[in-house]
């Protein structure tokens, strides 16, 4: 959250800008599949830290933990991801062609090649959704697209989506590789859970069970809003969450996949294009919320905007998992 007014005044009296004050954040958390603050996978932690750094100026995160595993994952997975996110976002704000910068002034501190799995059913194929073929030995199943659509509007033609080459069904995977494949699904599950919360509160507002002001208060208690209560409307926070996730993919994950396996390029380009479309849909949600607060009416425009976001985002997440879970495991990128 922003520094106290007294801190800002003291900085000014000392001839320093409040922005020069280093803001430290003592944290505790658990890696898991939850939607709470610092309760999700490492990538979700990174996105939450990056948002605090970019919007509130927090410059250091100090993890209090006595688990060696937690500390190691924090250093190996969270810290580099926060660096990439913050660097890329800051470069985008100052350059028309975003590139990685020389480094982000964010510190993460803490206190306190594996065996190949070759189960007998390694060559068995599972349907990972939409007819996707994934090796059973991978141990990860992409989330299928259930085909449900809430909006009549379509922002892309799903039938034109390219696919990656069929996987090698006889290949084994190390524990690290299996974790790399599972990582994407964990991050996407976090986004799905947050979207479900947004939809639930929207429905309460439209049903008259929760007025817009109370909705904002409730959203302030949600995970994506903790330690970040000055951003305003709830859509701004969710839009930021999705945008930061896509930024990390576009500027860190996708280039690594492209270099490792050029055959993935058509799918990567399609995913990047869909990120742009989703950004436009998110802006539509923002406009609909602003209009609703000014003149609630029957709320149909807001529901339509959120329905379109639900359709496009869930479809995109399933497509991305279907195409990239196996390459992520095979290449060992997460």
C-alpha positions as CSV (number, residue, x, y, z in Angstrom):
1,X,0.0,0.0,0.0
2,X,1.2,3.6,-0.4
3,X,3.6,5.0,2.2
4,X,2.1,6.9,5.1
5,X,1.7,10.6,4.7
6,X,4.2,11.2,7.5
7,X,6.8,9.2,5.5
8,X,6.2,11.4,2.5
9,X,6.4,14.5,4.5
10,X,9.6,13.4,6.2
11,X,11.1,12.6,2.8
12,X,10.2,16.0,1.5
13,X,11.6,17.8,4.6
14,X,14.9,15.9,4.0
15,X,15.0,17.1,0.4
16,X,14.2,13.7,-1.0
17,X,11.4,12.6,-3.3
18,X,8.9,10.2,-1.6
19,X,9.5,7.9,-4.6
20,X,13.1,7.5,-3.4
21,X,11.9,5.9,-0.1
22,X,12.7,2.2,-0.1
23,X,9.5,0.3,0.8
24,X,10.1,-3.2,2.3
25,X,7.4,-5.8,2.6
26,X,7.7,-8.7,5.1
27,X,5.8,-11.6,3.7
28,X,4.6,-15.2,4.5
29,X,2.9,-17.6,2.2
30,X,2.5,-21.1,0.9
31,X,2.9,-22.4,-2.6
32,X,-0.3,-24.2,-3.7
33,X,-3.3,-24.0,-5.9
34,X,-5.3,-21.5,-3.9
35,X,-6.6,-18.1,-5.1
36,X,-5.5,-16.2,-2.0
37,X,-2.7,-13.7,-1.7
38,X,0.6,-15.8,-1.7
39,X,-1.4,-19.0,-1.7
40,X,-1.0,-19.9,-5.4
41,X,1.8,-21.2,-7.5
42,X,5.2,-19.3,-7.8
43,X,4.0,-17.5,-11.0
44,X,1.0,-16.2,-9.2
45,X,3.2,-14.9,-6.4
46,X,5.4,-13.2,-9.0
47,X,2.4,-11.5,-10.6
48,X,1.2,-10.2,-7.2
49,X,4.6,-8.9,-6.3
50,X,5.0,-7.3,-9.7
51,X,1.7,-5.5,-9.4
52,X,2.7,-4.1,-6.0
53,X,6.0,-3.0,-7.3
54,X,4.6,-1.3,-10.4
55,X,1.6,0.3,-8.7
56,X,2.7,1.0,-5.1
57,X,6.5,1.2,-5.5
58,X,7.3,-1.6,-3.2
59,X,11.0,-2.3,-3.7
60,X,11.8,-5.4,-1.6
61,X,10.0,-8.5,-0.4
62,X,11.4,-10.3,2.7
63,X,10.2,-13.9,3.1
64,X,9.9,-15.2,6.6
65,X,10.2,-19.0,6.3
66,X,11.8,-22.0,7.9
67,X,11.2,-24.4,5.0
68,X,14.3,-24.9,2.8
69,X,12.1,-26.0,-0.1
70,X,10.0,-22.8,0.1
71,X,13.1,-20.6,0.3
72,X,14.7,-22.4,-2.7
73,X,11.6,-22.1,-4.9
74,X,11.2,-18.5,-3.9
75,X,14.7,-17.7,-5.0
76,X,14.7,-19.9,-8.1
77,X,11.2,-19.3,-9.5
78,X,9.6,-16.2,-7.9
79,X,12.5,-13.7,-7.9
80,X,13.5,-14.1,-11.6
81,X,9.9,-13.9,-12.7
82,X,9.3,-10.7,-10.8
83,X,12.4,-9.2,-12.3
84,X,11.2,-10.1,-15.8
85,X,7.7,-8.8,-15.2
86,X,8.8,-5.5,-13.7
87,X,11.6,-4.9,-16.2
88,X,9.2,-5.6,-19.2
89,X,6.4,-3.4,-17.8
90,X,8.7,-0.5,-17.2
91,X,10.3,-0.8,-20.6
92,X,6.8,-0.8,-22.2
93,X,6.0,2.5,-20.4
94,X,9.1,4.2,-21.9
95,X,9.5,2.5,-25.2
96,X,7.2,1.9,-28.2
97,X,8.9,-1.5,-28.6
98,X,9.0,-3.3,-25.3
99,X,12.3,-5.0,-24.5
100,X,13.9,-6.4,-21.4
101,X,15.8,-3.6,-19.5
102,X,19.0,-3.7,-17.7
103,X,17.2,-4.8,-14.5
104,X,14.4,-4.0,-12.1
105,X,15.0,-2.3,-8.8
106,X,13.2,-5.0,-6.9
107,X,14.7,-7.2,-4.2
108,X,13.4,-10.6,-3.0
109,X,15.1,-12.0,0.0
110,X,14.5,-14.9,2.3
111,X,15.2,-15.7,6.0
112,X,15.8,-18.9,7.3
113,X,18.0,-32.9,-13.1
114,X,16.0,-35.8,-12.0
115,X,15.1,-39.3,-12.7
116,X,13.0,-39.9,-15.9
117,X,9.6,-41.3,-15.1
118,X,8.8,-44.2,-17.4
119,X,5.5,-45.8,-16.3
120,X,4.2,-48.8,-18.1
121,X,1.5,-46.8,-19.7
122,X,3.9,-44.1,-21.0
123,X,2.6,-44.5,-24.6
124,X,-1.1,-44.4,-23.6
125,X,-2.7,-41.2,-25.1
126,X,-5.2,-39.1,-23.2
127,X,-7.5,-36.6,-24.7
128,X,-6.4,-33.2,-23.3
129,X,-9.5,-31.4,-24.5
130,X,-10.6,-30.5,-28.0
131,X,-9.0,-33.7,-29.4
132,X,-5.6,-32.8,-28.0
133,X,-3.2,-35.8,-27.6
134,X,-1.0,-35.7,-24.6
135,X,1.2,-38.5,-23.3
136,X,-0.2,-40.2,-20.2
137,X,3.3,-40.2,-18.7
138,X,3.3,-36.4,-18.6
139,X,1.1,-36.5,-15.6
140,X,-0.7,-33.3,-16.6
141,X,-4.0,-32.9,-18.4
142,X,-4.8,-29.6,-20.0
143,X,-8.1,-28.1,-18.9
144,X,-10.6,-28.8,-21.7
145,X,-12.8,-26.2,-23.3
146,X,-16.4,-27.1,-22.3
147,X,-17.8,-25.3,-25.3
148,X,-20.2,-23.2,-23.2
149,X,-20.5,-19.6,-24.6
150,X,-22.4,-16.9,-22.7
151,X,-22.1,-14.2,-25.3
152,X,-23.4,-14.1,-28.9
153,X,-20.3,-12.1,-29.9
154,X,-17.3,-13.9,-31.3
155,X,-13.9,-12.1,-31.4
156,X,-12.0,-14.8,-33.3
157,X,-12.5,-17.9,-35.3
158,X,-11.4,-20.9,-33.2
159,X,-11.3,-23.2,-36.2
160,X,-8.3,-21.3,-37.6
161,X,-6.1,-21.9,-34.6
162,X,-2.9,-23.7,-35.5
163,X,-1.7,-26.7,-33.5
164,X,1.8,-27.9,-32.4
165,X,3.3,-31.1,-33.8
166,X,2.2,-34.3,-32.2
167,X,4.2,-35.3,-29.2
168,X,6.6,-38.2,-29.0
169,X,4.4,-40.7,-27.1
170,X,7.4,-42.8,-26.1
171,X,9.2,-40.0,-24.3
172,X,9.8,-40.1,-20.6
173,X,9.7,-37.0,-18.4
174,X,11.8,-36.0,-15.3
175,X,10.1,-34.7,-12.2
176,X,11.3,-31.2,-13.2
177,X,9.8,-31.5,-16.7
178,X,6.5,-32.7,-15.3
179,X,6.4,-29.7,-13.0
180,X,7.1,-27.4,-15.9
181,X,4.1,-28.7,-17.7
182,X,1.9,-28.5,-14.6
183,X,3.0,-24.9,-13.9
184,X,1.0,-23.4,-16.7
185,X,-2.2,-25.1,-15.6
186,X,-1.7,-23.9,-12.0
187,X,-1.3,-20.3,-13.1
188,X,-4.4,-20.5,-15.3
189,X,-6.4,-22.1,-12.5
190,X,-5.6,-19.0,-10.5
191,X,-7.0,-16.7,-13.2
192,X,-10.1,-18.9,-13.5
193,X,-10.7,-18.7,-9.8
194,X,-10.4,-14.9,-9.7
195,X,-12.7,-14.6,-12.7
196,X,-15.3,-16.7,-11.0
197,X,-15.1,-14.3,-8.0
198,X,-15.5,-11.3,-10.3
199,X,-18.6,-12.9,-11.9
200,X,-20.1,-13.7,-8.5
201,X,-19.9,-10.2,-7.2
202,X,-21.2,-8.8,-10.5
203,X,-24.2,-11.1,-10.2
204,X,-24.9,-9.9,-6.7
205,X,-24.8,-6.3,-7.8
206,X,-27.2,-6.9,-10.7
207,X,-29.5,-8.9,-8.5
208,X,-29.7,-6.0,-6.1
209,X,-28.2,-8.0,-3.3
210,X,-25.0,-5.9,-3.2
211,X,-24.8,-2.2,-4.2
212,X,-21.8,-1.0,-6.3
213,X,-20.2,0.7,-3.3
214,X,-20.4,-2.5,-1.2
215,X,-19.1,-4.5,-4.2
216,X,-16.0,-2.3,-4.3
217,X,-15.5,-2.9,-0.5
218,X,-15.9,-6.6,-1.0
219,X,-13.5,-6.7,-3.9
220,X,-11.0,-4.8,-1.7
221,X,-11.0,-8.0,0.5
222,X,-10.3,-10.3,-2.4
223,X,-6.8,-11.7,-2.9
224,X,-6.0,-9.5,-5.9
225,X,-6.8,-6.4,-3.9
226,X,-5.0,-7.1,-0.7
227,X,-2.2,-4.6,0.0
228,X,-3.5,-2.7,-3.0
229,X,-6.6,-0.8,-1.9
230,X,-6.0,2.4,-3.9
231,X,-6.5,1.2,-7.4
232,X,-10.3,1.8,-7.6
233,X,-12.7,-0.4,-9.4
234,X,-12.4,-4.2,-9.3
235,X,-12.1,-4.5,-13.1
236,X,-8.9,-2.5,-13.0
237,X,-7.3,-5.1,-10.7
238,X,-8.4,-8.1,-12.7
239,X,-7.4,-6.5,-16.0
240,X,-4.0,-5.8,-14.5
241,X,-3.7,-9.4,-13.3
242,X,-4.4,-10.8,-16.8
243,X,-2.3,-8.2,-18.5
244,X,0.7,-8.9,-16.3
245,X,0.3,-12.6,-16.9
246,X,0.2,-12.1,-20.7
247,X,3.2,-9.7,-20.6
248,X,5.3,-12.3,-18.9
249,X,4.3,-14.8,-21.5
250,X,4.9,-12.5,-24.5
251,X,8.3,-11.2,-23.4
252,X,9.8,-14.1,-21.4
253,X,8.1,-17.4,-22.0
254,X,7.2,-17.3,-25.7
255,X,10.7,-16.1,-26.9
256,X,12.3,-19.0,-25.0
257,X,9.9,-21.5,-26.6
258,X,10.4,-20.0,-30.0
259,X,14.2,-20.3,-29.7
260,X,14.0,-23.9,-28.3
261,X,11.6,-25.2,-31.0
262,X,10.8,-23.1,-34.1
263,X,7.9,-25.5,-34.9
264,X,6.0,-23.8,-32.2
265,X,6.1,-20.4,-33.9
266,X,2.6,-20.5,-35.6
267,X,0.9,-21.3,-32.3
268,X,2.9,-18.7,-30.4
269,X,2.0,-16.0,-32.9
270,X,-1.7,-17.0,-32.6
271,X,-1.5,-16.8,-28.8
272,X,0.1,-13.4,-29.0
273,X,-2.6,-12.2,-31.3
274,X,-5.2,-13.5,-28.9
275,X,-3.6,-11.6,-26.1
276,X,-4.1,-8.4,-28.1
277,X,-7.8,-9.2,-28.6
278,X,-8.3,-10.1,-24.9
279,X,-6.7,-6.7,-24.0
280,X,-9.4,-5.0,-26.1
281,X,-12.1,-7.1,-24.4
282,X,-10.7,-6.1,-21.0
283,X,-11.0,-2.4,-22.0
284,X,-14.6,-3.1,-22.9
285,X,-15.3,-4.4,-19.4
286,X,-13.7,-1.2,-18.0
287,X,-15.9,1.0,-20.1
288,X,-19.0,-1.0,-19.2
289,X,-18.2,-0.7,-15.5
290,X,-17.7,3.0,-15.6
291,X,-21.0,3.5,-17.5
292,X,-22.8,1.2,-15.0
293,X,-21.6,3.2,-12.0
294,X,-22.7,6.4,-13.6
295,X,-26.1,5.0,-14.7
296,X,-26.8,1.5,-13.5
297,X,-29.9,0.8,-15.6
298,X,-30.5,-2.9,-15.9
299,X,-26.9,-3.7,-16.0
300,X,-27.2,-5.6,-19.3
301,X,-24.2,-3.9,-20.9
302,X,-22.0,-4.8,-17.9
303,X,-23.1,-8.4,-18.0
304,X,-22.5,-8.6,-21.8
305,X,-19.0,-7.3,-21.4
306,X,-18.1,-9.7,-18.6
307,X,-19.8,-12.6,-20.5
308,X,-17.6,-11.8,-23.5
309,X,-14.5,-11.7,-21.3
310,X,-15.4,-15.0,-19.8
311,X,-15.9,-16.7,-23.2
312,X,-12.7,-15.3,-24.7
313,X,-10.4,-15.8,-21.7
314,X,-11.5,-19.3,-20.8
315,X,-11.3,-20.4,-24.4
316,X,-7.8,-18.9,-24.7
317,X,-6.6,-20.5,-21.5
318,X,-7.7,-23.9,-22.6
319,X,-6.2,-23.5,-26.1
320,X,-2.9,-22.4,-24.6
321,X,-2.7,-25.4,-22.3
322,X,-3.7,-27.8,-25.0
323,X,-0.8,-26.7,-27.2
324,X,1.9,-25.7,-24.7
325,X,1.7,-28.1,-21.7
326,X,3.7,-30.8,-23.5
327,X,6.3,-28.5,-25.1
328,X,6.8,-26.7,-21.7
329,X,7.6,-30.1,-20.1
330,X,9.8,-31.3,-23.0
331,X,11.8,-28.1,-23.2
332,X,11.8,-27.6,-19.4
333,X,10.6,-24.0,-19.5
334,X,8.2,-22.6,-16.9
